[in-house]
Amino acid sequence: FVVEGWVIFNDVAYPRSTFLVDLYPGSKCYTSAGPGFELGHGYKPTGLDLCIYDGIAYTRGTIEFLSAHQPQNNVGVWQHYKITFDRQQAYVYATIDGIVQPDLVDISAVRGSISHPGFSGVCVGAMFGWALDGSMDDFRMYTLPSVCG
């Protein structure tokens, strides 16, 4: 699946985060308390912290961005983020402003469904005390990874 949108940061200093997205009312995959996924949970001004959990297996990792695309270097600049969870290839990668970031997160341990039993939507911009200081626009999710960057 793919999560994408435009984002602008006013500040990325701790405790601010960047591209915050998770299942609502909170998958809590960060703590392995419920299946789902989370993007942006944790302070990472050089990339994006993420996790995915199927109720049995859990993976947490960080995609480090190229210097030109790091949030700390783009305060006040609109950027297009596209995060692809490719379950068939078993990795997560990021595309920023059309440039695929070279860092990947291996999610091969997570084989089952990440559907959350209490799912009622997607939370964007805040999570467990972390918050985006900025704006997001044109937010979208797709069930299949796209074939081009």
N, C-alpha and C positions, 0 to 999 in steps of 0.2 A: 504494500500500500504506500501511498505518497501523501505527505503533508506539505503544503506550500502556501506561501503568502509573502506580502511585502511588509517590511519592518523598518522602523527608524528608531534609533536609540538617542535619548537625551543624556543618559548617563549609564555606564556599565560598572561603576565602582561598587564594591561589596556593600550591601547584600543584593544588589540588582542582578537580574539574570537577563537572558536574551530572548530566544524563540521558545516561549513557554507554551506547551500544549500537552494535555493529558485527557484521559477519559473522565467524565464527571459522573458520579460524585467522587472521583479520585480513585484511580486504579491501585495506588499505593505499591506499584511494582518495585519502586525504589527500596521498599522495605520488605518485599516479597509477601505482602499482606493480601494481595488480590491480583488477578490477571489483568493485563493491559499493557500500556506503554506510556512513557513520559519523555518529553523533550525539554531540555533546559533546566532540569532540577539540579541545582548546584551552581556555585560560582565558577564561571569559566569564561573570562574575557578574551581568550584566544581560540575558542571553539565552542562546541556544544556537547554537554553531558546528556546521556540518554540511557534508558533502560527498557527492557521488554521482558514480560513474564507470562508464562502459560499456566500457572498454578502448580507446576512441578519444577520446571527449569527456569533459571533467571540469568539474564546477562545485563551487565551495566558497562558502559564504556564512554569514551570521549572521542569525538571527531575533532582533531586539531585542524584549524583552517589555515590556508596560506596567509601570509602576513598582510597582503593587500585586502583580504576579506575578513580579517579579525574584527569583531565588534569594537574593541578598544581603539582601532584605527579608523572607524567609520561612524563616530558619533555625529549625529545631525545629517546623515546621508541615508536616503532610502535605498534598501537592498532587497533583492528578491531571493528568498530562501526556499529551497525545495529539498526535503528530506525523504529519501526512498528507503523503505524497509523491504528489501528484496528477499522474501522468504524462500524462494526457490534457490537462489544463489547463496543464501544464508549470510548476508551482510547488510549493513546500513551504510549509506553514503549520502553526502551532501553536495548540492549544486548551489552555488551562490552567484547571482547575476550571470547565469549561463555557464559558469566555470565549475567543472567537477573538481571537488577537493580531493587530494590524493589519499587522505586518511580514511580508513574503513573501520567499522566495528563488526566483529564476527558474532553472529547470532545463531550459529549452527546448533547450539545446545537447546534452543527454544523450538520445539517441534509441534506442540499442540496449539489449540485455539487460544487467542488472547482476549476473547470475549469476556466482558465483565458482567456478572449476574445482575448487578444493580445499575447497569449502564443507562443513562438517560440523556447523554449529550457529550459534548467536548468542551473542556475548559481551556480558554486561551488567555494568556497574559498574567496569570498568577497561579501559584501552587505552593502550599505548605509554608507560607511566609516569604517565599521568593516572589519577586514582582518585576515586571517589565516597566522601566521608566522610559516611555516612548509610545509608539502607536503601531498597530498592525492593520493591514488593509488587504482586501481581496483574498481572504483566507479560504483554502480549499483542501478537501481530502478526496483521494481516489482509492478504489479498492485494488487496482492493479498498477504495478510500476509502469511508467511511461518508457517508450523505446528510445527516446532521444533526450539528451542532457537536460 
